[in-house]
Structure formats: structure tokens, C-alpha cells
């Protein structure tokens, strides 16, 4: 009986990376945005922007 070891498979999907560090576009806010956040604003200021849009409907 031969002794064989199994090697784990390497992942072929590249990691999700961004080349630039993005910050919130709201004036005076320097919050760094996560690479998973597709918006131009941080969570707090994006919510303010969305709620302001709904006020005018």
C-alpha cells in the first residue's frame, strides 16, 4: 500500500481588489470606503442622500 498525500487545490478566482483608496464625496467627510461599497458616499451620507430624494416625491 503506497502512502499518498492530497494537496489542496489552489483557488483560481482572483481576489477583488481596487487600486485606489476611495473616500466619501460628502464635503468634510474623510471616511475611507470599503472596496465592497459601490457608491461614492459612505453609509451615513448615502442614507441622507436617499432620504432627501424621497422627501421630494
C-alpha distance matrix in Angstrom:
0.0 3.8 6.6 9.5 12.9 15.5 18.9 22.0 24.3 27.5 30.7 32.7 36.0 38.3 39.8 43.4 45.7 49.4 50.9 54.1 54.8 57.1 59.8 61.9 64.9 67.3 70.1 69.4 65.8 63.3 60.2 57.1 55.5 51.9 50.0 49.4 53.2 54.6 58.2 60.6 61.6 59.9 59.4 62.8 64.9 63.2 64.1 67.7 67.8 66.6 69.0 71.9 71.3 71.4 74.7 76.5 75.4
3.8 0.0 3.8 6.3 9.9 12.8 15.9 19.3 21.5 24.6 27.9 29.9 33.2 35.4 37.0 40.6 42.7 46.4 47.8 51.0 51.8 54.2 57.0 59.2 62.2 64.6 67.3 66.7 63.2 60.5 57.6 54.3 52.8 49.3 47.3 46.9 50.7 52.1 55.7 58.0 59.1 57.4 57.1 60.5 62.5 60.9 62.0 65.5 65.6 64.5 66.9 69.8 69.1 69.4 72.7 74.4 73.5
6.6 3.8 0.0 3.8 6.8 10.1 13.1 16.5 19.1 22.1 25.4 27.7 30.9 32.9 34.3 37.9 39.9 43.6 45.0 48.1 48.8 51.2 53.9 56.2 59.2 61.6 64.2 63.5 59.9 57.2 54.3 51.1 49.7 46.2 44.4 44.1 47.9 49.4 52.9 55.1 56.1 54.4 54.1 57.4 59.4 57.9 59.0 62.5 62.7 61.7 64.1 66.9 66.5 66.8 70.0 71.8 71.0
9.5 6.3 3.8 0.0 3.8 6.6 9.6 13.0 15.4 18.4 21.8 24.0 27.2 29.3 30.7 34.4 36.5 40.1 41.6 44.7 45.5 47.9 50.7 52.9 55.9 58.4 61.0 60.4 56.9 54.2 51.3 48.0 46.6 43.0 41.0 40.7 44.5 45.9 49.5 51.7 52.8 51.2 51.0 54.4 56.3 54.7 55.9 59.4 59.5 58.5 61.0 63.7 63.2 63.6 66.8 68.5 67.7
12.9 9.9 6.8 3.8 0.0 3.8 6.4 9.7 12.6 15.5 18.8 21.3 24.4 26.3 27.5 31.1 33.1 36.8 38.3 41.4 42.0 44.4 47.1 49.4 52.4 54.8 57.5 56.8 53.2 50.6 47.6 44.4 43.0 39.4 37.6 37.3 41.1 42.6 46.2 48.3 49.3 47.7 47.4 50.8 52.8 51.3 52.5 55.9 56.0 55.2 57.6 60.3 59.9 60.3 63.5 65.3 64.6
15.5 12.8 10.1 6.6 3.8 0.0 3.8 6.5 9.2 12.4 15.5 18.0 21.0 23.1 24.4 28.0 30.2 34.0 35.7 38.7 39.4 41.6 44.4 46.5 49.5 51.9 54.7 54.2 50.6 48.0 45.0 41.8 40.2 36.5 34.6 34.2 38.0 39.3 42.9 45.2 46.3 44.7 44.4 47.9 49.8 48.1 49.3 52.8 52.8 51.9 54.4 57.1 56.5 56.9 60.2 61.9 61.1
18.9 15.9 13.1 9.6 6.4 3.8 0.0 3.8 6.4 9.0 12.4 15.0 18.0 19.9 21.1 24.8 26.8 30.5 32.1 35.2 36.0 38.3 41.1 43.4 46.3 48.9 51.5 51.0 47.5 44.8 42.0 38.6 37.1 33.5 31.5 31.3 35.1 36.5 40.1 42.2 43.4 41.9 41.8 45.3 47.0 45.5 46.9 50.3 50.2 49.4 52.0 54.6 54.1 54.7 57.9 59.5 58.9
22.0 19.3 16.5 13.0 9.7 6.5 3.8 0.0 3.8 6.4 9.3 12.3 15.0 16.9 18.0 21.5 23.8 27.5 29.3 32.3 33.0 35.2 37.9 40.1 43.0 45.4 48.2 47.8 44.2 41.7 38.7 35.4 33.7 30.1 28.1 27.7 31.5 32.9 36.5 38.7 39.8 38.3 38.2 41.7 43.4 41.8 43.1 46.6 46.5 45.7 48.3 50.9 50.3 50.9 54.2 55.8 55.1
24.3 21.5 19.1 15.4 12.6 9.2 6.4 3.8 0.0 3.8 6.4 8.9 11.8 14.1 15.8 19.3 21.7 25.4 27.3 30.5 31.5 33.5 36.4 38.5 41.3 43.9 46.7 46.6 43.1 40.6 37.7 34.3 32.3 28.8 26.4 26.0 29.8 30.8 34.5 36.8 38.2 37.0 36.9 40.5 42.1 40.2 41.7 45.1 44.8 43.9 46.7 49.2 48.4 49.1 52.4 53.8 53.1
27.5 24.6 22.1 18.4 15.5 12.4 9.0 6.4 3.8 0.0 3.8 6.3 9.2 10.9 12.5 16.2 18.4 22.0 23.7 26.9 28.1 30.2 33.3 35.6 38.2 41.0 43.7 43.5 40.1 37.5 34.8 31.3 29.4 26.0 23.4 23.4 27.2 28.2 31.8 33.9 35.4 34.3 34.6 38.2 39.5 37.8 39.6 42.9 42.4 41.7 44.6 47.0 46.2 47.1 50.4 51.8 51.2
30.7 27.9 25.4 21.8 18.8 15.5 12.4 9.3 6.4 3.8 0.0 3.8 5.7 7.8 9.5 12.9 15.5 19.2 21.2 24.4 25.5 27.4 30.4 32.5 35.1 37.8 40.7 40.7 37.3 34.9 32.1 28.6 26.5 23.0 20.3 20.1 23.8 24.6 28.3 30.5 32.1 31.2 31.4 35.1 36.3 34.4 36.2 39.5 38.9 38.2 41.1 43.4 42.6 43.5 46.8 48.1 47.5
32.7 29.9 27.7 24.0 21.3 18.0 15.0 12.3 8.9 6.3 3.8 0.0 3.8 6.3 9.2 12.3 14.9 18.3 20.2 23.5 25.2 26.9 30.2 32.3 34.5 37.5 40.4 40.7 37.4 35.0 32.4 28.9 26.6 23.3 20.2 20.1 23.7 23.9 27.7 29.8 31.8 31.3 31.7 35.5 36.3 34.3 36.3 39.5 38.6 37.8 41.0 43.1 42.0 43.1 46.5 47.5 46.8
36.0 33.2 30.9 27.2 24.4 21.0 18.0 15.0 11.8 9.2 5.7 3.8 0.0 3.8 6.5 9.0 12.0 15.3 17.6 20.8 22.3 23.7 26.9 28.8 31.0 33.9 36.9 37.4 34.1 31.8 29.2 25.7 23.2 20.0 16.8 16.5 20.0 20.1 23.9 26.1 28.1 27.7 28.2 31.9 32.7 30.5 32.5 35.7 34.8 34.0 37.2 39.3 38.2 39.3 42.7 43.7 43.1
38.3 35.4 32.9 29.3 26.3 23.1 19.9 16.9 14.1 10.9 7.8 6.3 3.8 0.0 3.8 6.5 8.7 12.0 14.0 17.3 19.0 20.7 24.0 26.3 28.4 31.5 34.3 34.6 31.4 29.0 26.6 23.0 20.8 17.7 14.4 14.9 18.3 18.5 22.2 24.0 26.0 25.7 26.6 30.3 30.9 29.0 31.3 34.3 33.3 32.9 36.2 38.0 37.1 38.5 41.7 42.7 42.4
39.8 37.0 34.3 30.7 27.5 24.4 21.1 18.0 15.8 12.5 9.5 9.2 6.5 3.8 0.0 3.8 6.1 9.8 12.2 15.1 16.2 17.9 21.1 23.3 25.8 28.7 31.4 31.5 28.2 25.8 23.2 19.6 17.5 14.3 11.3 11.9 15.5 16.3 19.8 21.5 23.2 22.6 23.4 27.0 27.8 26.2 28.5 31.4 30.7 30.5 33.6 35.5 34.9 36.3 39.4 40.6 40.5
43.4 40.6 37.9 34.4 31.1 28.0 24.8 21.5 19.3 16.2 12.9 12.3 9.0 6.5 3.8 0.0 3.8 7.0 10.2 12.6 13.6 14.8 17.9 19.9 22.2 25.2 28.0 28.4 25.1 22.9 20.3 16.9 14.4 11.4 8.0 8.6 12.0 12.5 16.1 17.8 19.7 19.2 20.2 23.9 24.4 22.6 25.1 28.0 27.1 27.0 30.2 31.9 31.3 32.8 35.9 36.9 37.0
45.7 42.7 39.9 36.5 33.1 30.2 26.8 23.8 21.7 18.4 15.5 14.9 12.0 8.7 6.1 3.8 0.0 3.8 6.6 9.1 10.3 12.1 15.5 18.0 20.3 23.4 25.9 26.1 23.0 20.5 18.3 14.6 12.7 10.3 7.0 9.3 12.0 12.6 15.6 16.5 18.5 18.2 19.9 23.3 23.5 22.2 25.0 27.5 26.6 27.0 30.2 31.7 31.2 33.1 36.0 37.0 37.3
49.4 46.4 43.6 40.1 36.8 34.0 30.5 27.5 25.4 22.0 19.2 18.3 15.3 12.0 9.8 7.0 3.8 0.0 3.8 5.6 7.4 9.0 12.6 15.3 17.2 20.5 22.9 23.3 20.5 17.9 16.3 12.6 10.9 9.5 6.4 9.5 11.1 11.2 13.7 13.9 16.2 16.4 18.6 21.8 21.5 20.4 23.5 25.7 24.5 25.3 28.6 29.7 29.3 31.5 34.2 35.0 35.6
50.9 47.8 45.0 41.6 38.3 35.7 32.1 29.3 27.3 23.7 21.2 20.2 17.6 14.0 12.2 10.2 6.6 3.8 0.0 3.8 6.9 9.3 13.0 16.2 17.7 21.2 23.0 23.4 20.9 18.1 17.1 13.6 12.7 12.2 9.6 13.1 14.2 14.2 16.0 15.5 17.9 18.3 21.1 23.9 23.3 22.6 25.9 27.6 26.4 27.6 30.9 31.6 31.3 33.8 36.3 36.9 37.8
54.1 51.0 48.1 44.7 41.4 38.7 35.2 32.3 30.5 26.9 24.4 23.5 20.8 17.3 15.1 12.6 9.1 5.6 3.8 0.0 3.8 6.0 9.6 12.9 14.4 17.8 19.4 19.6 17.4 14.5 14.0 10.7 10.3 10.9 9.3 13.0 13.2 13.3 14.3 13.0 15.1 15.7 18.8 21.3 20.5 20.1 23.6 25.0 23.8 25.4 28.6 29.0 29.0 31.7 33.9 34.5 35.7
54.8 51.8 48.8 45.5 42.0 39.4 36.0 33.0 31.5 28.1 25.5 25.2 22.3 19.0 16.2 13.6 10.3 7.4 6.9 3.8 0.0 3.8 6.7 10.4 12.5 15.5 17.1 16.8 14.3 11.2 10.4 7.0 7.5 8.6 8.4 12.0 11.8 12.8 13.3 11.8 13.1 13.0 16.2 18.4 17.9 18.0 21.3 22.6 22.0 23.7 26.6 27.1 27.6 30.2 32.1 33.1 34.5
57.1 54.2 51.2 47.9 44.4 41.6 38.3 35.2 33.5 30.2 27.4 26.9 23.7 20.7 17.9 14.8 12.1 9.0 9.3 6.0 3.8 0.0 3.8 7.0 8.9 12.1 14.0 14.4 11.8 9.4 8.6 5.9 5.5 7.9 8.2 11.1 9.8 10.4 10.1 8.1 9.4 10.0 13.4 15.5 14.5 14.6 18.0 19.1 18.3 20.2 23.1 23.4 23.8 26.5 28.4 29.4 30.8
59.8 57.0 53.9 50.7 47.1 44.4 41.1 37.9 36.4 33.3 30.4 30.2 26.9 24.0 21.1 17.9 15.5 12.6 13.0 9.6 6.7 3.8 0.0 3.8 6.3 8.9 10.7 10.7 8.0 5.8 5.5 4.4 5.3 8.9 10.6 12.9 10.7 11.8 10.3 7.6 7.6 7.8 11.5 12.8 11.7 12.6 15.9 16.5 16.1 18.4 20.9 21.1 22.0 24.7 26.3 27.4 29.2
61.9 59.2 56.2 52.9 49.4 46.5 43.4 40.1 38.5 35.6 32.5 32.3 28.8 26.3 23.3 19.9 18.0 15.3 16.2 12.9 10.4 7.0 3.8 0.0 3.8 5.6 8.2 8.9 6.1 6.0 5.6 6.5 6.5 10.1 12.2 13.5 10.5 11.3 8.8 5.9 4.4 5.3 9.1 9.8 8.1 9.2 12.6 12.8 12.4 15.0 17.3 17.4 18.5 21.2 22.5 23.7 25.7
64.9 62.2 59.2 55.9 52.4 49.5 46.3 43.0 41.3 38.2 35.1 34.5 31.0 28.4 25.8 22.2 20.3 17.2 17.7 14.4 12.5 8.9 6.3 3.8 0.0 3.8 6.3 8.5 7.2 8.0 9.0 10.0 9.9 13.5 15.0 16.2 13.0 12.8 9.7 6.0 5.6 8.1 11.5 11.7 8.9 9.9 13.4 12.8 11.6 14.6 17.0 16.3 17.1 20.3 21.4 22.1 24.2
67.3 64.6 61.6 58.4 54.8 51.9 48.9 45.4 43.9 41.0 37.8 37.5 33.9 31.5 28.7 25.2 23.4 20.5 21.2 17.8 15.5 12.1 8.9 5.6 3.8 0.0 3.8 6.3 5.6 8.2 9.3 11.6 11.9 15.4 17.5 18.4 14.9 15.1 11.7 8.6 6.5 8.3 11.0 10.0 6.8 9.0 11.8 10.4 9.8 13.3 14.9 14.0 15.6 18.6 19.2 20.2 22.7
70.1 67.3 64.2 61.0 57.5 54.7 51.5 48.2 46.7 43.7 40.7 40.4 36.9 34.3 31.4 28.0 25.9 22.9 23.0 19.4 17.1 14.0 10.7 8.2 6.3 3.8 0.0 3.8 5.6 8.4 10.8 13.4 14.5 18.3 20.4 21.7 18.4 18.7 15.3 12.0 10.3 11.6 14.4 12.8 10.0 12.6 15.1 13.1 12.8 16.5 17.7 16.2 18.1 21.2 21.3 22.1 25.0
69.4 66.7 63.5 60.4 56.8 54.2 51.0 47.8 46.6 43.5 40.7 40.7 37.4 34.6 31.5 28.4 26.1 23.3 23.4 19.6 16.8 14.4 10.7 8.9 8.5 6.3 3.8 0.0 3.8 6.4 9.3 12.4 14.4 18.1 20.7 22.1 19.2 20.1 17.1 14.0 11.8 12.0 14.7 12.9 11.0 14.2 16.3 14.6 15.1 18.7 19.5 18.5 20.8 23.6 23.5 24.8 27.7
65.8 63.2 59.9 56.9 53.2 50.6 47.5 44.2 43.1 40.1 37.3 37.4 34.1 31.4 28.2 25.1 23.0 20.5 20.9 17.4 14.3 11.8 8.0 6.1 7.2 5.6 5.6 3.8 0.0 3.8 5.7 9.0 10.9 14.5 17.3 18.6 15.8 17.2 14.4 11.7 9.2 8.6 11.4 10.1 8.8 11.9 14.1 13.2 13.9 17.1 18.3 18.0 20.1 22.7 23.1 24.6 27.2
63.3 60.5 57.2 54.2 50.6 48.0 44.8 41.7 40.6 37.5 34.9 35.0 31.8 29.0 25.8 22.9 20.5 17.9 18.1 14.5 11.2 9.4 5.8 6.0 8.0 8.2 8.4 6.4 3.8 0.0 3.8 6.3 9.1 12.6 15.3 17.3 15.0 16.6 14.6 11.9 10.1 9.3 12.5 12.1 11.4 13.8 16.4 16.1 16.7 19.6 21.2 21.1 23.0 25.5 26.3 27.8 30.1
60.2 57.6 54.3 51.3 47.6 45.0 42.0 38.7 37.7 34.8 32.1 32.4 29.2 26.6 23.2 20.3 18.3 16.3 17.1 14.0 10.4 8.6 5.5 5.6 9.0 9.3 10.8 9.3 5.7 3.8 0.0 3.8 6.3 9.5 12.6 14.2 12.1 14.4 12.7 10.9 8.7 6.7 9.6 9.9 10.1 12.1 14.5 15.1 15.9 18.2 19.9 20.5 22.3 24.5 25.6 27.4 29.4
57.1 54.3 51.1 48.0 44.4 41.8 38.6 35.4 34.3 31.3 28.6 28.9 25.7 23.0 19.6 16.9 14.6 12.6 13.6 10.7 7.0 5.9 4.4 6.5 10.0 11.6 13.4 12.4 9.0 6.3 3.8 0.0 3.8 6.7 9.4 11.6 10.3 12.6 11.9 10.4 9.4 7.8 10.8 12.3 12.5 13.6 16.3 17.4 17.8 19.7 21.9 22.7 23.9 26.2 27.8 29.4 31.0
55.5 52.8 49.7 46.6 43.0 40.2 37.1 33.7 32.3 29.4 26.5 26.6 23.2 20.8 17.5 14.4 12.7 10.9 12.7 10.3 7.5 5.5 5.3 6.5 9.9 11.9 14.5 14.4 10.9 9.1 6.3 3.8 0.0 3.8 6.5 8.2 6.5 8.9 8.6 8.1 7.6 6.2 8.9 11.4 11.6 11.6 14.4 16.2 16.2 17.6 20.1 21.3 22.0 24.1 26.1 27.6 28.9
51.9 49.3 46.2 43.0 39.4 36.5 33.5 30.1 28.8 26.0 23.0 23.3 20.0 17.7 14.3 11.4 10.3 9.5 12.2 10.9 8.6 7.9 8.9 10.1 13.5 15.4 18.3 18.1 14.5 12.6 9.5 6.7 3.8 0.0 3.8 5.2 5.3 8.5 9.6 10.4 10.4 8.7 10.1 13.3 14.2 13.5 15.9 18.4 18.4 19.1 21.7 23.4 23.8 25.5 27.9 29.5 30.4
50.0 47.3 44.4 41.0 37.6 34.6 31.5 28.1 26.4 23.4 20.3 20.2 16.8 14.4 11.3 8.0 7.0 6.4 9.6 9.3 8.4 8.2 10.6 12.2 15.0 17.5 20.4 20.7 17.3 15.3 12.6 9.4 6.5 3.8 0.0 3.8 5.5 7.4 9.8 11.0 12.2 11.4 12.9 16.3 16.8 15.5 18.2 20.7 20.2 20.6 23.6 25.2 25.1 26.9 29.6 30.9 31.5
49.4 46.9 44.1 40.7 37.3 34.2 31.3 27.7 26.0 23.4 20.1 20.1 16.5 14.9 11.9 8.6 9.3 9.5 13.1 13.0 12.0 11.1 12.9 13.5 16.2 18.4 21.7 22.1 18.6 17.3 14.2 11.6 8.2 5.2 3.8 0.0 3.8 6.2 9.1 11.5 12.3 11.3 11.7 15.5 16.3 14.4 16.5 19.6 19.1 18.9 21.8 23.8 23.6 24.9 27.8 29.3 29.5
53.2 50.7 47.9 44.5 41.1 38.0 35.1 31.5 29.8 27.2 23.8 23.7 20.0 18.3 15.5 12.0 12.0 11.1 14.2 13.2 11.8 9.8 10.7 10.5 13.0 14.9 18.4 19.2 15.8 15.0 12.1 10.3 6.5 5.3 5.5 3.8 0.0 3.8 5.6 8.1 8.6 8.0 8.6 12.3 12.7 10.7 13.1 16.0 15.3 15.3 18.4 20.1 20.0 21.5 24.3 25.7 26.1
54.6 52.1 49.4 45.9 42.6 39.3 36.5 32.9 30.8 28.2 24.6 23.9 20.1 18.5 16.3 12.5 12.6 11.2 14.2 13.3 12.8 10.4 11.8 11.3 12.8 15.1 18.7 20.1 17.2 16.6 14.4 12.6 8.9 8.5 7.4 6.2 3.8 0.0 3.8 6.9 8.9 9.9 10.8 14.2 13.6 11.0 13.8 16.4 14.9 14.8 18.2 19.6 18.8 20.6 23.6 24.5 24.7
58.2 55.7 52.9 49.5 46.2 42.9 40.1 36.5 34.5 31.8 28.3 27.7 23.9 22.2 19.8 16.1 15.6 13.7 16.0 14.3 13.3 10.1 10.3 8.8 9.7 11.7 15.3 17.1 14.4 14.6 12.7 11.9 8.6 9.6 9.8 9.1 5.6 3.8 0.0 3.8 5.5 7.5 8.8 11.6 10.4 7.8 11.0 13.1 11.4 11.8 15.3 16.3 15.7 17.9 20.5 21.4 22.1
60.6 58.0 55.1 51.7 48.3 45.2 42.2 38.7 36.8 33.9 30.5 29.8 26.1 24.0 21.5 17.8 16.5 13.9 15.5 13.0 11.8 8.1 7.6 5.9 6.0 8.6 12.0 14.0 11.7 11.9 10.9 10.4 8.1 10.4 11.0 11.5 8.1 6.9 3.8 0.0 3.8 7.0 9.6 11.6 9.5 8.1 11.9 12.9 11.1 12.7 15.9 16.2 16.0 18.8 20.9 21.6 22.8
61.6 59.1 56.1 52.8 49.3 46.3 43.4 39.8 38.2 35.4 32.1 31.8 28.1 26.0 23.2 19.7 18.5 16.2 17.9 15.1 13.1 9.4 7.6 4.4 5.6 6.5 10.3 11.8 9.2 10.1 8.7 9.4 7.6 10.4 12.2 12.3 8.6 8.9 5.5 3.8 0.0 3.8 6.6 7.9 5.9 5.3 9.0 9.9 8.9 10.9 13.6 14.1 14.7 17.3 19.1 20.3 21.8
59.9 57.4 54.4 51.2 47.7 44.7 41.9 38.3 37.0 34.3 31.2 31.3 27.7 25.7 22.6 19.2 18.2 16.4 18.3 15.7 13.0 10.0 7.8 5.3 8.1 8.3 11.6 12.0 8.6 9.3 6.7 7.8 6.2 8.7 11.4 11.3 8.0 9.9 7.5 7.0 3.8 0.0 3.8 5.6 5.5 5.9 8.5 10.1 10.5 12.1 14.2 15.4 16.6 18.5 20.2 22.0 23.5
59.4 57.1 54.1 51.0 47.4 44.4 41.8 38.2 36.9 34.6 31.4 31.7 28.2 26.6 23.4 20.2 19.9 18.6 21.1 18.8 16.2 13.4 11.5 9.1 11.5 11.0 14.4 14.7 11.4 12.5 9.6 10.8 8.9 10.1 12.9 11.7 8.6 10.8 8.8 9.6 6.6 3.8 0.0 3.8 5.7 5.2 6.2 8.8 10.0 10.6 12.3 14.3 15.6 16.8 18.6 20.9 22.0
62.8 60.5 57.4 54.4 50.8 47.9 45.3 41.7 40.5 38.2 35.1 35.5 31.9 30.3 27.0 23.9 23.3 21.8 23.9 21.3 18.4 15.5 12.8 9.8 11.7 10.0 12.8 12.9 10.1 12.1 9.9 12.3 11.4 13.3 16.3 15.5 12.3 14.2 11.6 11.6 7.9 5.6 3.8 0.0 3.8 5.6 5.4 6.6 8.9 10.3 10.9 12.6 14.7 15.9 17.0 19.6 21.2
64.9 62.5 59.4 56.3 52.8 49.8 47.0 43.4 42.1 39.5 36.3 36.3 32.7 30.9 27.8 24.4 23.5 21.5 23.3 20.5 17.9 14.5 11.7 8.1 8.9 6.8 10.0 11.0 8.8 11.4 10.1 12.5 11.6 14.2 16.8 16.3 12.7 13.6 10.4 9.5 5.9 5.5 5.7 3.8 0.0 3.8 5.3 5.0 6.2 8.7 9.9 10.5 12.5 14.5 15.5 17.5 19.4
63.2 60.9 57.9 54.7 51.3 48.1 45.5 41.8 40.2 37.8 34.4 34.3 30.5 29.0 26.2 22.6 22.2 20.4 22.6 20.1 18.0 14.6 12.6 9.2 9.9 9.0 12.6 14.2 11.9 13.8 12.1 13.6 11.6 13.5 15.5 14.4 10.7 11.0 7.8 8.1 5.3 5.9 5.2 5.6 3.8 0.0 3.8 5.4 5.0 6.2 8.6 9.9 10.8 12.6 14.5 16.3 17.6
64.1 62.0 59.0 55.9 52.5 49.3 46.9 43.1 41.7 39.6 36.2 36.3 32.5 31.3 28.5 25.1 25.0 23.5 25.9 23.6 21.3 18.0 15.9 12.6 13.4 11.8 15.1 16.3 14.1 16.4 14.5 16.3 14.4 15.9 18.2 16.5 13.1 13.8 11.0 11.9 9.0 8.5 6.2 5.4 5.3 3.8 0.0 3.8 5.4 5.2 6.1 8.5 9.9 10.8 12.5 15.0 16.1
67.7 65.5 62.5 59.4 55.9 52.8 50.3 46.6 45.1 42.9 39.5 39.5 35.7 34.3 31.4 28.0 27.5 25.7 27.6 25.0 22.6 19.1 16.5 12.8 12.8 10.4 13.1 14.6 13.2 16.1 15.1 17.4 16.2 18.4 20.7 19.6 16.0 16.4 13.1 12.9 9.9 10.1 8.8 6.6 5.0 5.4 3.8 0.0 3.8 5.5 5.2 6.1 8.7 10.1 10.7 13.1 15.1
67.8 65.6 62.7 59.5 56.0 52.8 50.2 46.5 44.8 42.4 38.9 38.6 34.8 33.3 30.7 27.1 26.6 24.5 26.4 23.8 22.0 18.3 16.1 12.4 11.6 9.8 12.8 15.1 13.9 16.7 15.9 17.8 16.2 18.4 20.2 19.1 15.3 14.9 11.4 11.1 8.9 10.5 10.0 8.9 6.2 5.0 5.4 3.8 0.0 3.8 5.6 5.2 6.4 9.0 10.2 11.6 13.5
66.6 64.5 61.7 58.5 55.2 51.9 49.4 45.7 43.9 41.7 38.2 37.8 34.0 32.9 30.5 27.0 27.0 25.3 27.6 25.4 23.7 20.2 18.4 15.0 14.6 13.3 16.5 18.7 17.1 19.6 18.2 19.7 17.6 19.1 20.6 18.9 15.3 14.8 11.8 12.7 10.9 12.1 10.6 10.3 8.7 6.2 5.2 5.5 3.8 0.0 3.8 5.4 5.2 6.5 9.0 10.6 11.5
69.0 66.9 64.1 61.0 57.6 54.4 52.0 48.3 46.7 44.6 41.1 41.0 37.2 36.2 33.6 30.2 30.2 28.6 30.9 28.6 26.6 23.1 20.9 17.3 17.0 14.9 17.7 19.5 18.3 21.2 19.9 21.9 20.1 21.7 23.6 21.8 18.4 18.2 15.3 15.9 13.6 14.2 12.3 10.9 9.9 8.6 6.1 5.2 5.6 3.8 0.0 3.8 5.4 5.2 6.5 9.3 10.5
71.9 69.8 66.9 63.7 60.3 57.1 54.6 50.9 49.2 47.0 43.4 43.1 39.3 38.0 35.5 31.9 31.7 29.7 31.6 29.0 27.1 23.4 21.1 17.4 16.3 14.0 16.2 18.5 18.0 21.1 20.5 22.7 21.3 23.4 25.2 23.8 20.1 19.6 16.3 16.2 14.1 15.4 14.3 12.6 10.5 9.9 8.5 6.1 5.2 5.4 3.8 0.0 3.8 5.5 5.2 7.1 9.5
71.3 69.1 66.5 63.2 59.9 56.5 54.1 50.3 48.4 46.2 42.6 42.0 38.2 37.1 34.9 31.3 31.2 29.3 31.3 29.0 27.6 23.8 22.0 18.5 17.1 15.6 18.1 20.8 20.1 23.0 22.3 23.9 22.0 23.8 25.1 23.6 20.0 18.8 15.7 16.0 14.7 16.6 15.6 14.7 12.5 10.8 9.9 8.7 6.4 5.2 5.4 3.8 0.0 3.8 5.5 5.8 7.2
71.4 69.4 66.8 63.6 60.3 56.9 54.7 50.9 49.1 47.1 43.5 43.1 39.3 38.5 36.3 32.8 33.1 31.5 33.8 31.7 30.2 26.5 24.7 21.2 20.3 18.6 21.2 23.6 22.7 25.5 24.5 26.2 24.1 25.5 26.9 24.9 21.5 20.6 17.9 18.8 17.3 18.5 16.8 15.9 14.5 12.6 10.8 10.1 9.0 6.5 5.2 5.5 3.8 0.0 3.8 5.4 5.4
74.7 72.7 70.0 66.8 63.5 60.2 57.9 54.2 52.4 50.4 46.8 46.5 42.7 41.7 39.4 35.9 36.0 34.2 36.3 33.9 32.1 28.4 26.3 22.5 21.4 19.2 21.3 23.5 23.1 26.3 25.6 27.8 26.1 27.9 29.6 27.8 24.3 23.6 20.5 20.9 19.1 20.2 18.6 17.0 15.5 14.5 12.5 10.7 10.2 9.0 6.5 5.2 5.5 3.8 0.0 3.8 5.7
76.5 74.4 71.8 68.5 65.3 61.9 59.5 55.8 53.8 51.8 48.1 47.5 43.7 42.7 40.6 36.9 37.0 35.0 36.9 34.5 33.1 29.4 27.4 23.7 22.1 20.2 22.1 24.8 24.6 27.8 27.4 29.4 27.6 29.5 30.9 29.3 25.7 24.5 21.4 21.6 20.3 22.0 20.9 19.6 17.5 16.3 15.0 13.1 11.6 10.6 9.3 7.1 5.8 5.4 3.8 0.0 3.8
75.4 73.5 71.0 67.7 64.6 61.1 58.9 55.1 53.1 51.2 47.5 46.8 43.1 42.4 40.5 37.0 37.3 35.6 37.8 35.7 34.5 30.8 29.2 25.7 24.2 22.7 25.0 27.7 27.2 30.1 29.4 31.0 28.9 30.4 31.5 29.5 26.1 24.7 22.1 22.8 21.8 23.5 22.0 21.2 19.4 17.6 16.1 15.1 13.5 11.5 10.5 9.5 7.2 5.4 5.7 3.8 0.0
